[in-house]
Amino acid sequence: MSNETTAPPSGSPPDRRRVVLTDGPALIEGPVDLVTREGTVLHCDRFQVALCLCKRSATYPLCDTSHRRRRRRNNESST
């Protein structure tokens, strides 16, 4: 495996930094255009965009911090 990187083809969009948080959203450097399953294009002009991973957001696919209101329970059994 090589550590070499190649430059993206001319005219291609720049690489974006992506961060996936534990029990939280995925953060993507903006501005960015998001395409939904239905084909709708969401233009996000913010410097950072939060994508919902828990599907609880009222503004899905964008995060509205709904994941904070309802925490997952531990799967540990108490016997």
C-alpha positions in Angstrom: 0.0 0.0 0.0 1.4 3.4 -0.9 1.1 6.7 0.9 1.1 8.6 -2.3 -1.8 10.8 -3.1 -2.9 12.1 -6.5 -4.4 15.4 -7.2 -8.1 15.4 -8.0 -9.0 15.9 -11.6 -9.3 19.5 -12.7 -12.8 20.9 -12.0 -13.6 18.4 -9.4 -15.0 19.6 -6.0 -12.5 20.1 -3.2 -12.0 17.4 -0.5 -14.1 18.1 2.6 -13.2 17.2 6.1 -15.7 14.7 7.7 -16.0 13.9 11.4 -18.3 11.3 12.8 -19.1 11.8 16.5 -20.0 9.1 18.9 -23.8 9.4 19.7 -24.0 12.6 17.6 -24.0 13.9 14.1 -21.5 13.7 11.2 -19.8 17.0 10.6 -18.8 18.1 7.1 -16.9 21.2 6.2 -19.1 23.5 4.1 -20.3 25.0 2.0 -21.7 21.8 0.5 -24.6 20.6 -1.6 -26.4 17.5 -0.3 -28.6 15.3 -2.5 -31.4 13.4 -0.8 -32.7 10.0 -1.9 -35.6 11.8 -3.6 -33.1 13.8 -5.6 -33.7 17.1 -3.8 -30.6 19.3 -3.6 -30.0 21.0 -0.3 -27.4 23.9 -0.6 -25.8 24.4 2.8 -23.6 27.6 2.8 -22.5 27.3 6.5 -18.8 26.7 7.3 -19.8 23.4 8.9 -22.8 21.2 8.3 -24.2 18.6 10.8 -25.8 15.5 9.3 -28.2 13.5 11.4 -27.2 9.9 12.0 -30.0 8.9 14.4 -32.9 9.8 12.1 -34.7 11.6 15.0 -34.3 15.1 13.5 -37.3 17.1 12.4 -35.0 18.6 9.8 -33.5 15.3 8.5 -31.0 14.9 6.9 -29.7 17.9 8.8 -29.2 17.5 12.6 -31.4 19.5 15.0 -29.8 17.9 18.2 -32.8 15.6 18.8 -30.3 12.9 19.7 -29.5 14.8 22.9 -33.1 14.5 24.3 -33.3 10.8 24.1 -30.3 8.7 25.1 -29.9 5.0 24.2 -30.1 2.6 27.1 -27.2 0.3 28.0 -27.6 -3.3 26.8 -26.3 -4.6 30.0 -28.7 -6.9 31.9 -29.0 -6.6 35.6 -29.2 -9.9 37.4 
